[in-house]
Amino acid sequence: MKVIVCGAGQVGFNIARHLASEQHDVTVIDRSPDLIAKIQSSLDVQAVVGYASHPDLLEKAGANDADMIIAVTLFDEVNMVACQVAHSLFGVPKKIARVRAQNYLDPVWQDLFSRDHMPIDVIISPEIEVAQAAIRRLEAPGAFDMVPFCDGRVRAVGVRLKEDCPVVDTPLRQLTELFPDLNIVVTSVLRDGKLIIPSSNDQLLVGDNIYFVSEDSHVERALSVFGRDEEEARRIVIVGGGNVGAFIAKQLIDNNAKIQLKIIEQDAKQAKAVAKEIPSAIVLHGDALDVDIQKEANVKASETIIAVTNDDKVNILSSLLAKQAGCRRAITLINNHSLGPLTYSVGIDAFVDPRQTTVSSILQHMRRGRIRSLHTIAGGAAEVLEAVALETSPLVGKPLRDIRLPEGIIVGSVVRDTKVIVPRGGTIIKPDDIVVVFSRQEKIRKVEELFSVRLEYF
C-alpha cells in the first residue's frame, strides 16, 4: 500500500514507523526540516519538506497513485485541505484527518465532511480519543487499561500484579484448574520492559503488567483473582478544564447523575466557561499543585483523580499530591510516552498516552482483511484486534490445537451470535465468528492474512 503521511510529529512519526515496518511504501511531508531529517535518519521512508496541503508537494510525494493520505499535522485546516486536494486533484481513495477543534465536530455540522463537501473518510479527534480512554479506565477499577471489543461483550484488560496478588508464582495452566468457570485468556505479560507471550507453564510475577481477554461479565471477578478488585469511583476530581477534561466531565455526568465531580482549572476564563457549560460540577479556579486547592477539592476523600492538562509535570505531580493526601487512584495523561512506564513506580495507577490512542484509531483503518477494531499496547509492540472469520480463513473448520499459529499470535476470544466462547484446544471457529486476537506487531501481516479471502497462509 502506498501511503502519504502529512505531519512528522509524534503521531506522524509513529504511524510512519508502523507502516514502514510492515513494508508499506510511505512518504512523509512536513514543513520542519529538522523533523524531516529525523524521519530520514530513523525510518526507511521517503520524506519531503514543505506544506502538506500544497498540490505540488502532494504530487511530489506521489499522490497520483497513492492509496491513502493520513493528515496529522498540528493544524486542523491544513489536514482538511490536504485531504480535499488529495481527493479533488489526485483521486486518493482513502483520506484520514486529525481534527482537534471541537467546533468542526459538532453534530450540527455533520455534513461538512461528506463526499459532496469536504470528502474525508475518517476524522480522528485526539481529545475525544484521550477522554474516552480515561473513561474506560474508570469502568474497570483496578486496571491500568481496558478496551471493549465485540460491542462491549468482550474486554481486553491490563492489570499490574502487586505483592498481594493471590496467583503470583502460579503457572497459568493452574488458573483454569483453580477457577474452572473463569472465562479469561492471559494473552501477554510486560516484564522489565519486555513483551512476553506466555505459555501454559509460565508463571506470573510481582510487578508484571499483564493483559487478559475476558467476557464482560467476568471482568470484575478476574480483577479480584488478580488482587485488583476496587470499588467504582463516585467522587472524582479532574485536573484540567480544557477539551479533554470537559468531555470527560460531561460523559461521566451523563452516564451517572450521582457522581460527585470537581474540576480544577488554572485559567480563570476557562474555569468560568467550564462552570457555565457543566453546572452540575464544582469548578475550582487555581493551581492543582497548590495543596490548599487540593484540600478545597477534598481530594483525600475522592476515589479517583484524573489529571489531563497539557503539562505532563502538572499531571504527574498533582496526581502524586492527591495520592499522598489519601486519594485512592490516579489516572494521568502523559504526552511524553517515555515517561509513561515510569509512572507505575511512583504510585500512579494508570496513564493515558494520546499518541498511542491516536495511532490505534488510525491503524484500525489501515489493516487488510475483515478487521473491525484494534488497540495497540506496549508502545506499539503489540496489537489486540477484533476480526470476522471468513469461510476461506485458515482458522475456520479445525480445532485450534491443529492450527499451527505463528509464535506471537494468540486467540483471546470467539463470539458466535450472542455467545462468548473461551478458546481452548478443541475450539473450532466457524464462518462469521468474531475473533479477538492478540499479536506481536511484527506478526500483524500474518493476522491480516488469517482474516483475508486468500486460501493460502503458511
N, C-alpha and C positions, 0 to 999 in steps of 0.2 A: 504494500500500500504506500502511495506517495502522499505525504502529509506536510503542510506548511504550518509552522508554529509561530504565531506573532507574539513577541514578548519573550525576553530571555531572563526574566526574574526568577524567583524560586519556583513558581508553578511551571512556567515555561521550560526552565532548565530540567525539571524533573519529568515533565511529560516527554521532552526530547530524549532524556536518558532512558526512560522506559521503552519508548518506541525504537530507539537505536539498538538497544539490547535485544530486541525481537527482530532485527534485520529489516525494519521498515526504512524506506527512503525518506529522510527527514531534512527539511530546510527551516532554519530559524531566522526570523527577521527581528532586529531591534535597533533603535536609534543610538544606543550606547556602544561605542567602540570597545569599551572595557568589558562589558558583558558578552559581546560577540567574541572577543579574544578569549575569554574564559571558556565559552562554549567550544570554540575551535581547538583549544588545548586539552579539553577534557573529554569530548564526545566525538564519535565518528559520524558527524552530520555536516551538511552544508550550512553556512552562516552568512548573512548579508546585513550590512549596516545601512539603516535608513528607516523611513516611516512606513509602517506596515499597511497603511491604507492607500498608499500611492500606487496607482496602476502599474507604473514602470517597475517598481520594486517587486510587486506580486508576479509580474511577468518574468522578471529575472529569477525569482525563486521557483519558477516552474508551475505557475498557476494554470497554464494551458492544459496540462494533463494531470493535475493534482486530484486526488480522491477526496481530500478533506482539508479544511482550514480550521485551526484552533486558535482563536484570538484571545490572548490573556495578557495584554499589555496593562499598564496601570490606568489607562484612560478608557472609560466606557465608550465614548464616542468614537475613538479610534477602532475599538473592537467591532463596533456595529458597522462602521463604514467599511472596514476591511472585509467583513462578510458580504456586505452589499456589493462592493466592487468585484469580489471573487465570484459572486453569483451572476451579476449583470454582464460583466465583460468576459469572464472566463468559464462560466458554467460549472463551477466546482460543485459536485453533488452534495457534500455534507459540510455544514457550517456550524461551528460551535463558538459561542462568545461568552466571556465572563462579563457580567454586568453588576456593578456594585450599588449604584444609586437605586434606592427602593422606589423612587418616583416612576422610573421606567417600568417597574414590575407590578404596579398597582393593577388589580383585576379590571379596573375601568378601562385601561388601555391595552387589554389583552390582544387586540387585533393588530397592534403595532408590528409584531414580529411574524405576521402571517406572510405567506408566499407572495401575496399581491402588494405588500407594503415593504417591509424590511425582512427579507427571507432568511431568517436564522432558525436552524432546526432545533438547536438545543441552547437554552440560556442557563448559565451557571451563576448562581449568586453566592459568593463566599460567605457573606454574613448569614444568610439563611442556612447554608450548609453547616456552618460552625454552631449556630444556635441549636439546630436540630441534633447535632452530635452531642452537645452538652445536655440537652433534654433526655436523650437516650440513656445517658449515664445515670440520670436521676431515676429512670424507670427500673434500673436493676441495681438497687443499693448494695454496695459491697463489691461491685465490678468496676474495673477501670475502663472497660469498653463494652459496648453492646450494639449489635446491628441486627435488625429484623430481616428475615427473608420469607419468601412464600406467603406474602400478605400477612405477615406477623405470626404465622403458625410455627415458624422455626426461628431460633435466635442463635447467633454466634456471640459468645460471651467471653470476655477477657477477665481473668482473676489473678491477683497476686497472692501467693501462698505465704502465710506467716507461721510463726512458731506454734500457734495454737491450732493449726490445720490438722484435723484428725486422721488424714490419709497420707501425710508425708511419709516418705520411705516405704510406701506400699506399691508393689508392681501394679501397673494399670489393669492387667488381667484380673486382679483380685477385686477391682471396683465392681465388676459385673457379678462376682460371687457374693460380695458384701451387700450390694444394693441391686438385686436382680431386676427390680422394676423401675430402676432409674434410667430413663431413656436419653443418654448422652453419649457423645463420642469425643474424646480428647484428641484434638487434631494437631496441636503444636505446642511446643514449650520454648520460651525465650529464656535462656540461661546464660548469664555473664556475657550478654551481647550477641550470643549465637542462637540461631534458629534451629531447633531440633524437631524432626518428625518422629514422634515416639512409636516404639513397638510395644507389644503387649507385655514385654519383660522389663521395660523401662520404669524407673521409679520417679516420683515427683519429690522435689527437694524444697526446703525452706528458701524463699527468695525467688522461686520460679514464677515467671509470668506465663500462665497457660491460657490457651483458647479452647473452649469446648463448644460443640454444636448440640443444641437441645430443642426438644419440643417446648413450645412456650409454657405450657402448664407445668413443666418440670424444672424450670429455671430456678425458682425460689428454693426448691429442695436441693438442687445441685449446689447452689451457693452455700447452703447450710452444710452440706457434705464437705465442702472445701473450707469451712470455717469462716465464711463471709456473709452470714445472714444478718442483715441490718434492717432497721425499720425504715419505711418510706418517709422521706423528708416532708414536713408540713410547714416548718419555719425556715425560710430561706433568705439569705442576704445576697444580693447581686452587686458586684463592684463594677461600675461602668454602665452609664445610661445611654450609650450610643445605639447604633442599629442592632447590634448583636444582643446587648443587654435588654433593650426594649422588646425585641422579638421574643426572647426567652420569657420575659415577664408576662407578656400578653398571652403566649401559648399556655403557660402554667396556670394563669388565672382562668382562661377559657376552659381548660381541662379539669380544674378543681377550684371551685369558688371558695373553699375553706382554707386554702393556702394563705399563710401569713407572709407577705412579701415586703422586703425593704430594699431600696436601691440607693447606693452611694455614688454620687456623681460630682466630680470636682468642678466642672464648668457650670457657672451659675445659670447661664442662659439655657444650656441643655437640661439642667436639673428642672427648671421651670417648665420646659417643653414636655419632659417625660412625666412630670407630676400632672400636667393637664391632660396628656394622652392616656395615662393609666391612673385614673383617680383612686382605684382600689388598692394601689400600692403606696407605701410610705416612702417618699423620696427625701434623702438627706443630702444637702449640699456641703461637700467637704472632701478632704483628702483621706482616702481609705487607709493610708499609712499612719494616720493620726489615731492614737489609742483612744482619745476621747470620742472621736467619731464612731469608732468601732463599739465603744461602750454604749453610745447613744443608739446604735443599731441593735444592741443587745446580742452581739454575735455569740456570746458564751452560752446563750440559751437556744441558739439556732442549730438545726441538724446539719445544714449544708451552707457553705459559702461558694458562690460561683463568680470567679474573677475574670472578666472579659474586656478589660481596657485594651488600648493599643500598645501598652508598655509592659513588656514581659516582667521587668523588675517590680513594677507595681502589683502585677497579678500574683507573682510568686510571694513577695513579702507580705502583702495583705492577706493572702491565704495562710501563711505561716503564723502571722499575728493572731488571726482568728482561731486557728487550731490551738495555739498556745493559751488563748483565753478560754477555751473549752468547746469550741465548735467541733462537731463530730467529724465532719467530712469536708474536703476541699476539692473542687473541680476548677481547673486553671487553664486558661488559654495561653499557649506558648507559641509565639511566632517563630522563634529561633529553634528549629527542630532538633539541633544538637543538645539543647538544654532539656528536652522532654524526658528522656530516660533517667536523668539525674534527679528529677523531682521526687521520685519514689523514696530515695534515700533521705530526703529532708522532711518527709511526712505528708507530702501532697498525695491524695488518693487517686486522682485521675486527671489527665491533661488532654486538651484538645489541640491538635495540630492542624491549622487551617490549610496548610499546604497539602497534607495527606487527604483531608476531606475533599478538597477541590480536585485533586488528581484522581481520586476514586470515582468521582462523578463523571469526569471526562473519559476515563478509561472504559467505563461501562458502555460508552457508545463507540468504542474502538474495537471491541472484541468480535471476532468472527464466530459463526455458529449461533445457536439459539441461547445466547447469554442474556438473561433477564436483568440481573443486577450483580454488583460486585463491591467489595470493600478491600482496600489494601491495608496490610498490617506490617508491623516491624519495619517501619520506614520504607515500605515498598518491597521488602524482601519476599513477601508472600501475598496471596490474594485468596479471599473466600468468595466463591461465585455461586450464583443460582442459575441453572440452565435447564432446558427442556430436552429430554432424551428422545431422539428421533428413531424411527424404526430401523434405520440403517446404522445406528450408532453401535460401535463395538461393545458398549456397556450393556446392550439390551439382549435378553434371552438366555443369559448364562449366569450361574451363581457367581457372586463376586469373588469367591475363593479361586475360581477358574480363570478369572480375568487378570492377566499379568499387568496390573497398573504400574507405570514407571515409578521408581522411588521418588518421593516428594509430592505425590498426589494421594489424597485420602478422600473417600466419600463420607461425608458427615451426616447426611440425612436424605431420605427419599420421601416425597409427598405424592400420594396417589389419590386423586379426587380430594376428599377431606381428611384422609388418614395419613398420619405421620409415622413413617417406618424407620426404626433404628437399624442401620445396615449391619448385618452380620455376614459371616462367610457364606451362608446359604441363601442370602437375599438375592432375588432375581429382579432386575429392573425391567420394566415394561415400557412400550412406546407411550409417549406423552407424560411419563412420570416427570416430576420436577425434582432435580437432584441438586443438593448443596455440596459443593466440592471445595476442599482446601488444596492449594497448590503453591509450591515454591515459584517465585517469579520466573525462573529460567525454564519452568515446565509449562508455562501458560500456552505455548503453541500446541503442546500435546493435548491440553484440556480443550482448546478450540476444536481440534480435530475430533475429539471424542463426541462433540455435540454438533458436528457438521454433517453434511449429507454424503461425505466420502465413505466409501466402503472399506478402503484400506486404512490401517492405522499403524501397526507395528512393522 
